[in-house]
Amino acid sequence: SRVGIVDAARPELERLAAASGETAYLAIESGDSILYLDKVESTRPVAPTHNIGDTNSLYATALGKALLASRTDDEVRQKLDGVMEPITDNTIVSVDELIEDMAATRKRGYAIDDRESCDFMVCVAAPVLDASGSAIAAISVAMINYQKCDIEDIAFNVVKSARSISKKQGFFGDALYGA
């Protein structure tokens, strides 16, 4: 189901980076981490940077949280109980708090990392679904937090791009989380 995910996502990552002026990423879950598969760099002189092939936290990144929100609370608890450690002062380290954050993610339709994996970075992400409705990847836009930006506008575009990529993967629904 992941065949061609990088090729399917690339035009949307380029569109997101161009529209926002920020860095756009594609990642998948890899064990207790996310694995970056592709990125389109920001045009700003100071920008977040993770390289293709790097890994990062599943529970403290918007990409990881977008993937986790597609699971049940019990699955999240089973996967992360005892694994979560602080990365920054803002990192959620309680599974119960993360489950509350997952509920908010599902309700709004996208995940937020507000300086949880890096002290100066804010990210928004949404899952990419396959034909069965399973989350197979996630895309995000990452911003340096001091920059003025409209998170809701960026999130709207991230969700729109995630839907577009999902449709290329055979998903026919509209809601990325549940009905």
C-alpha positions as CSV (number, residue, x, y, z in Angstrom):
1,S,0.0,0.0,0.0
2,R,3.0,2.3,0.3
3,V,4.0,1.8,-3.3
4,G,4.7,5.2,-4.8
5,I,3.9,7.2,-1.7
6,V,7.0,9.4,-2.2
7,D,6.1,10.1,-5.8
8,A,2.4,10.6,-4.9
9,A,3.3,13.0,-2.1
10,R,6.0,15.1,-3.8
11,P,3.8,17.5,-5.7
12,E,1.7,18.2,-2.6
13,L,4.9,18.8,-0.5
14,E,6.1,21.2,-3.1
15,R,2.7,23.0,-3.1
16,L,2.7,23.2,0.7
17,A,6.2,24.5,0.9
18,A,5.6,27.1,-1.8
19,A,2.3,28.3,-0.3
20,S,3.6,28.5,3.3
21,G,7.3,29.4,2.7
22,E,8.0,26.6,5.3
23,T,9.5,23.1,5.2
24,A,7.1,20.3,4.3
25,Y,7.8,16.6,5.3
26,L,6.6,13.1,4.5
27,A,7.2,10.4,7.1
28,I,6.1,6.9,8.1
29,E,6.0,5.1,11.4
30,S,9.1,3.0,12.1
31,G,8.9,1.2,15.5
32,D,8.6,3.8,18.2
33,S,9.8,6.6,15.8
34,I,8.9,8.3,12.6
35,L,11.1,8.0,9.5
36,Y,11.4,10.9,7.2
37,L,10.9,9.8,3.5
38,D,10.9,13.2,1.8
39,K,11.0,16.9,2.4
40,V,10.8,20.2,0.5
41,E,12.9,22.9,2.2
42,S,11.7,26.3,3.4
43,T,12.9,29.3,1.5
44,R,13.6,31.1,4.8
45,P,17.2,31.7,6.0
46,V,16.4,29.9,9.3
47,A,14.4,26.8,8.9
48,P,13.8,23.4,10.6
49,T,15.8,20.7,9.0
50,H,15.6,16.9,9.3
51,N,17.1,14.9,6.6
52,I,15.6,12.1,4.6
53,G,16.3,8.9,6.5
54,D,16.4,10.6,9.9
55,T,14.2,9.4,12.6
56,N,12.3,11.4,15.3
57,S,9.9,10.9,18.1
58,L,6.5,9.3,17.4
59,Y,4.8,10.9,20.4
60,A,6.4,14.4,20.3
61,T,6.1,15.3,16.6
62,A,3.1,16.3,14.7
63,L,3.9,13.6,12.1
64,G,3.9,10.9,14.8
65,K,0.9,12.3,16.5
66,A,-1.0,12.4,13.2
67,L,-0.3,8.7,12.8
68,L,-1.0,7.8,16.5
69,A,-4.4,9.5,16.3
70,S,-5.5,7.0,13.7
71,R,-5.2,4.3,16.4
72,T,-7.4,3.4,19.3
73,D,-6.6,4.8,22.7
74,D,-5.7,1.2,23.9
75,E,-3.3,0.8,21.0
76,V,-1.6,4.1,21.8
77,R,-1.4,3.2,25.5
78,Q,0.1,-0.2,24.6
79,K,2.6,1.2,22.2
80,L,3.9,4.1,24.3
81,D,3.3,3.3,28.0
82,G,6.7,3.6,29.7
83,V,8.4,4.8,26.5
84,M,7.7,8.6,26.7
85,E,10.5,10.8,28.0
86,P,10.8,14.6,27.9
87,I,12.6,16.1,24.9
88,T,11.7,19.7,25.6
89,D,9.8,21.4,28.5
90,N,6.7,21.1,26.3
91,T,6.9,17.4,25.5
92,I,3.8,15.4,26.6
93,V,5.2,12.5,28.7
94,S,2.0,11.1,30.1
95,V,0.1,8.5,28.0
96,D,-3.2,9.9,29.4
97,E,-2.3,13.4,28.3
98,L,-1.3,12.1,24.9
99,I,-4.6,10.3,24.6
100,E,-6.4,13.6,25.3
101,D,-4.3,15.3,22.7
102,M,-5.2,12.5,20.2
103,A,-8.9,13.2,20.9
104,A,-8.3,16.8,20.1
105,T,-6.4,15.9,17.0
106,R,-9.2,13.7,15.7
107,K,-11.7,16.4,16.4
108,R,-9.9,19.2,14.5
109,G,-8.5,16.8,11.8
110,Y,-4.8,17.5,12.2
111,A,-2.0,17.1,14.8
112,I,0.0,19.9,16.3
113,D,3.5,19.8,17.8
114,D,3.9,23.0,19.8
115,R,7.6,23.0,20.6
116,E,7.4,19.4,21.9
117,S,10.2,17.9,19.9
118,C,12.3,21.0,19.4
119,D,12.2,24.2,21.5
120,F,11.8,26.5,18.6
121,M,9.7,24.5,16.2
122,V,5.9,24.3,15.6
123,C,4.4,21.7,13.2
124,V,1.1,20.7,11.9
125,A,0.5,17.3,10.3
126,A,-2.2,15.0,8.9
127,P,-2.3,11.3,8.0
128,V,-2.1,9.8,4.6
129,L,-4.6,6.9,4.3
130,D,-4.7,3.9,2.0
131,A,-7.7,2.2,0.3
132,S,-8.6,0.5,3.6
133,G,-8.6,3.8,5.5
134,S,-5.4,2.9,7.4
135,A,-2.8,5.5,8.1
136,I,0.3,4.6,6.0
137,A,2.2,7.9,6.3
138,A,1.8,11.5,7.4
139,I,2.7,14.9,5.9
140,S,3.5,18.1,7.8
141,V,4.6,21.7,7.6
142,A,7.2,22.8,10.1
143,M,7.8,26.4,11.2
144,I,10.2,28.2,13.4
145,N,7.8,29.3,16.2
146,Y,8.8,33.0,16.3
147,Q,7.6,33.4,12.7
148,K,4.1,34.9,12.3
149,C,1.9,32.4,10.6
150,D,-1.7,31.4,10.4
151,I,-1.6,27.8,11.8
152,E,-5.3,27.2,10.9
153,D,-4.6,28.2,7.3
154,I,-1.5,26.1,7.0
155,A,-3.4,23.2,8.7
156,F,-6.3,23.5,6.2
157,N,-3.8,23.1,3.4
158,V,-2.0,20.2,5.0
159,V,-5.3,18.4,5.5
160,K,-6.3,19.1,1.9
161,S,-2.9,17.8,0.6
162,A,-3.2,14.7,2.8
163,R,-6.6,14.0,1.3
164,S,-5.2,14.4,-2.2
165,I,-2.3,12.0,-1.5
166,S,-4.7,9.6,0.2
167,K,-6.9,9.5,-2.9
168,K,-3.9,8.6,-5.0
169,Q,-3.4,5.7,-2.5
170,G,-7.0,4.5,-3.1
171,F,-8.8,6.2,-0.2
172,F,-12.3,7.5,-1.2
173,G,-13.5,9.1,2.0
174,D,-13.3,12.7,3.1
175,A,-12.6,12.5,6.9
176,L,-9.1,11.5,7.7
177,Y,-10.1,10.5,11.2
178,G,-13.3,8.4,11.5
179,A,-16.7,9.3,10.1
